[in-house]
Amino acid sequence: MTSSGGAPAEVLADSFGAVRGVLFDIDDTLVDLEYAMTTALRDVSEHLLPGLDPAGWARFGRIFTHETTHYYDRYLAGELTFNEQRLLRGRAALGHFGVELDDGEESHGWLTAYSRLQPSYVRAFDDVGPLLDALDAAGIPYGAVSNNVRDYQRVKLDSAGLERIRHLVGTDTVGVPKPDPAIYLEGVRLLGTPAGATLFVGDNRLLDAEGSTAAGLLGVWLNRVGETAPDFDGPEIASLAQLLR
């Protein structure tokens, strides 16, 4: 691969071949959304769950972030609004511990408090800055493609100090979510790079690595948590630092 000035841009690992552009997922790839969610959840729910031990809070967070994603899938399908899926996930987590939110002021207050606090805890992973620095130095364009609406994710990136990610595609940009090929290819179009020479990196094996590969990109699974997937035979990394030479 070459930089914009024509000199060799020996930035990314050889195993990916000639890379001319890079697209990233956002949540739990560039920004630690799980930390932001679980921290805000505890802040707004401690008065409802007094005395809950650390193991209990860990369980509470897992239910909200990992065991209720079917509500988010319904949001992507247009069956729920974003706030509806968020409230249903909160109710499910609280309900596991015997707390039921009413349908009125109590639910509204919980949701409003969570929505206000969560963005304040959004932060970029430590391995993001060095990689973007290297891509900038090499003249390799990059951007992000997310399964959420563009404006919401724009605020999230800016809050995490990632204003320099200018190219951003959301589900509302082309009207479809991942793994529809159109959403990845819109990112490629914005970068102005060939799909087959564009790396796509994300933490979701199915939506990011396999979905982008099916669309003709070079999909890479960012497996930060060491998930086991014996049937996956594509490129896998544990940190964005592994993309650098």
Legacy VTK file of the C-alpha trace (Angstrom):
# vtk DataFile Version 3.0
C-alpha trace
ASCII
DATASET POLYDATA
POINTS 245 float
0.000 0.000 0.000
1.102 3.573 -0.520
0.500 6.825 1.253
-1.188 9.784 -0.391
2.241 11.081 -1.387
3.177 7.854 -3.173
5.752 6.612 -0.637
5.323 3.131 0.890
2.892 3.231 3.810
4.136 0.278 5.856
1.548 0.671 8.571
-0.731 -2.332 8.786
0.166 -5.967 9.267
1.271 -7.804 6.127
-1.406 -10.485 6.433
-4.099 -8.085 5.209
-2.420 -7.354 1.898
-2.663 -3.962 0.195
-4.867 -1.869 2.487
-5.919 1.528 1.156
-8.601 2.420 3.696
-9.930 1.343 7.086
-13.470 1.323 8.456
-14.294 0.694 12.100
-17.327 -0.300 14.075
-17.830 2.143 16.984
-19.349 0.582 20.098
-16.878 -1.632 21.987
-14.462 -1.262 19.069
-13.435 2.402 19.227
-15.265 3.397 22.409
-15.775 1.384 25.594
-19.556 1.443 25.517
-19.902 -1.400 27.996
-18.033 0.630 30.638
-20.181 3.689 29.941
-23.393 1.691 30.111
-22.630 -0.282 33.262
-21.269 2.740 35.141
-24.297 4.878 34.302
-26.636 1.982 35.109
-25.221 1.701 38.601
-25.452 5.459 39.157
-29.156 5.583 38.290
-30.133 2.271 39.912
-28.302 2.213 43.253
-31.274 3.718 45.067
-33.445 0.892 43.718
-30.969 -1.850 44.636
-29.410 -0.781 47.953
-26.777 -3.156 49.255
-26.280 -5.036 45.994
-22.813 -6.638 46.067
-20.194 -6.371 43.267
-21.186 -9.730 41.802
-24.786 -8.537 41.685
-23.852 -5.341 39.868
-21.785 -7.360 37.405
-24.815 -9.568 36.758
-27.027 -6.502 36.414
-24.673 -5.058 33.808
-24.443 -8.316 31.852
-28.218 -8.582 31.590
-28.497 -5.046 30.237
-25.533 -5.191 27.857
-25.557 -8.806 26.636
-28.748 -10.672 27.505
-31.343 -8.196 26.277
-29.974 -7.385 22.824
-33.124 -8.864 21.243
-34.765 -5.565 22.189
-32.093 -3.699 20.231
-32.715 -6.023 17.275
-36.384 -5.026 17.437
-35.305 -1.377 17.386
-33.236 -2.023 14.254
-36.258 -3.725 12.721
-38.363 -0.615 13.388
-40.577 -2.287 16.000
-39.350 -0.156 18.935
-37.956 3.333 19.357
-34.444 3.729 20.721
-35.723 4.836 24.124
-38.283 2.015 24.234
-35.630 -0.656 23.750
-33.408 1.033 26.320
-36.198 1.105 28.913
-37.165 -2.523 28.249
-33.576 -3.576 28.797
-33.445 -1.628 32.043
-36.681 -3.158 33.239
-35.404 -6.645 32.450
-32.208 -6.065 34.443
-34.060 -4.570 37.403
-36.740 -7.225 37.240
-34.113 -9.926 37.685
-33.563 -8.489 41.162
-37.241 -8.102 41.933
-37.591 -4.383 41.132
-40.472 -3.342 38.873
-40.595 0.158 37.384
-44.070 1.579 36.880
-45.220 2.739 33.456
-45.265 6.416 34.385
-43.077 8.894 36.178
-40.727 6.323 37.706
-39.796 4.840 34.324
-39.479 8.290 32.766
-37.175 9.458 35.554
-34.958 6.371 35.344
-34.654 6.621 31.559
-34.006 10.370 31.605
-31.269 10.027 34.230
-29.579 7.174 32.382
-29.738 8.976 29.033
-28.142 12.060 30.612
-25.348 10.233 32.427
-24.265 7.573 29.960
-22.580 9.915 27.422
-20.414 11.399 30.176
-18.738 8.023 30.689
-17.964 7.329 27.023
-14.221 7.004 26.420
-11.992 5.716 23.639
-9.940 2.570 24.148
-6.226 3.188 24.679
-5.275 1.427 21.423
-7.366 3.738 19.215
-5.225 6.888 19.237
-1.919 5.246 18.221
-3.571 3.456 15.300
-5.300 6.601 14.029
-2.006 8.494 14.393
-0.301 5.891 12.204
-3.057 6.007 9.591
-2.901 9.809 9.519
0.864 9.708 9.084
0.549 7.242 6.217
-2.254 9.145 4.501
-4.657 6.204 4.755
-8.296 7.352 5.025
-10.532 5.892 7.706
-14.094 6.128 8.966
-16.764 4.364 10.974
-19.888 2.353 10.202
-22.389 1.794 13.005
-25.663 -0.001 13.696
-27.086 3.138 15.248
-28.232 6.458 13.840
-25.558 8.792 12.555
-26.156 11.899 14.696
-26.234 9.894 17.936
-22.938 8.217 17.051
-21.413 11.528 15.955
-21.963 12.921 19.443
-20.519 9.744 20.956
-17.333 9.936 18.888
-16.873 13.619 19.665
-17.446 13.005 23.400
-14.729 10.344 23.292
-12.248 12.745 21.673
-12.495 11.139 18.239
-13.561 14.193 16.245
-10.997 13.350 13.577
-13.122 10.408 12.417
-14.957 12.453 9.815
-16.483 9.731 7.637
-19.425 8.185 9.486
-22.237 5.926 8.322
-25.276 5.111 10.468
-28.330 2.965 9.934
-30.257 6.034 8.798
-27.617 6.953 6.197
-28.679 4.264 3.726
-31.760 2.958 5.526
-30.415 -0.501 6.393
-28.378 -1.968 9.278
-25.504 -4.437 9.219
-25.140 -7.012 7.770
-26.786 -5.517 4.674
-23.933 -4.951 2.178
-25.157 -1.428 1.407
-24.100 -0.013 4.784
-20.496 -1.217 4.453
-20.285 -0.127 0.828
-21.467 3.374 1.739
-18.452 3.601 4.054
-16.215 2.467 1.210
-17.751 5.099 -1.056
-17.054 7.859 1.470
-13.425 6.783 1.768
-13.038 6.550 -2.012
-11.263 3.214 -1.759
-11.865 -0.173 -3.424
-13.904 -2.522 -1.231
-11.325 -5.301 -1.628
-8.584 -3.011 -0.294
-10.612 -1.642 2.623
-10.204 -3.152 6.065
-13.300 -3.389 8.273
-12.625 -3.906 11.980
-15.269 -4.583 14.624
-16.023 -6.492 17.795
-19.079 -8.328 16.474
-17.959 -11.460 14.645
-21.158 -11.849 12.630
-22.038 -8.232 11.839
-18.553 -6.765 11.502
-16.090 -9.445 10.398
-18.328 -11.822 8.474
-20.821 -9.210 7.276
-18.181 -6.914 5.815
-16.330 -9.840 4.242
-19.542 -10.918 2.518
-19.838 -7.365 1.165
-16.365 -7.640 -0.398
-14.275 -5.883 2.271
-11.425 -7.290 4.357
-13.247 -8.131 7.576
-11.323 -8.436 10.839
-12.789 -9.579 14.144
-11.626 -7.517 17.121
-12.061 -10.059 19.909
-11.180 -7.967 22.950
-12.768 -10.365 25.456
-11.302 -13.632 24.192
-14.572 -15.121 22.989
-14.271 -18.672 21.652
-15.493 -19.234 18.102
-13.976 -22.436 16.658
-15.919 -22.115 13.389
-14.501 -18.667 12.600
-11.566 -18.889 10.193
-11.096 -15.209 9.337
-8.540 -12.712 10.672
-8.835 -12.166 14.419
-7.066 -9.697 16.724
-7.285 -9.007 20.443
-6.241 -5.341 20.203
-6.082 -2.648 17.542
-2.367 -2.483 18.283
-2.008 -5.795 16.451
-2.868 -4.017 13.197
0.340 -2.000 13.463
3.698 -3.334 12.375
LINES 1 246
245 0 1 2 3 4 5 6 7 8 9 10 11 12 13 14 15 16 17 18 19 20 21 22 23 24 25 26 27 28 29 30 31 32 33 34 35 36 37 38 39 40 41 42 43 44 45 46 47 48 49 50 51 52 53 54 55 56 57 58 59 60 61 62 63 64 65 66 67 68 69 70 71 72 73 74 75 76 77 78 79 80 81 82 83 84 85 86 87 88 89 90 91 92 93 94 95 96 97 98 99 100 101 102 103 104 105 106 107 108 109 110 111 112 113 114 115 116 117 118 119 120 121 122 123 124 125 126 127 128 129 130 131 132 133 134 135 136 137 138 139 140 141 142 143 144 145 146 147 148 149 150 151 152 153 154 155 156 157 158 159 160 161 162 163 164 165 166 167 168 169 170 171 172 173 174 175 176 177 178 179 180 181 182 183 184 185 186 187 188 189 190 191 192 193 194 195 196 197 198 199 200 201 202 203 204 205 206 207 208 209 210 211 212 213 214 215 216 217 218 219 220 221 222 223 224 225 226 227 228 229 230 231 232 233 234 235 236 237 238 239 240 241 242 243 244
